Amino acid sequence: MEPRLAQHKSQRLMQISQLLYRHPHGLTTRELAGLCGVDQRTIQRDLADLEDMNIPIWDDEGSPPRYGILSGYYIPPIHLRLPEAASLYLAGRLLARYCDHCDAHAAAALAKLAAVLPEALAEPLQASVQRLATRNEDRDYEQVLETLVTGWATQRVVRLRYWRVGGE
């Protein structure tokens, strides 16, 4: 794919994501196509791409279906004073040190924090992110955590089923 088209598509995916989040009752593919200046089939492919990126897209199965992003998925920007950011820095370093597996969500959050911290704090935090990334992945853990956090944030009941090691 041509780099310019890829950039255009990435911009459109961000635009669709923001439009869906700002419209809590959802939008149809026709409405999205009009707002983005593309055809409905492109929007359908883009919605599938957003789902592949783990963005929680919902549809109401109406006729025509309306699509949206699960409420609470994004949090608004926050402005931290340096001592507040330093507190998160310390918590992040502890997490990276004692976590026994690679937690992609934690690594991404710490990398975002490192990107905005002064260099003296950013470098050690980025090193912690790199160490965290070298640990074994645990996709089951990440999926369970993501489900629990989503249920917690949206105040929905989450049912867990688990098995003891070596049995039911």
Secondary structure, 3 states (H helix, E strand, C coil): CCHHHHHHHHHHHHHHHHHHHHCCCCECHHHHHHHHCCCHHHHHHHHHHHHHCCCCEEECCCCCCCEEECCCCCCCCCCCCHHHHHHHHHHHHHHHHHCCCECHHHHHHHHHHHHHCCHHHHHHHHHHHHHHHCCCECHHHHHHHHHHHHHHHHCCCCCCCCCCCCCC
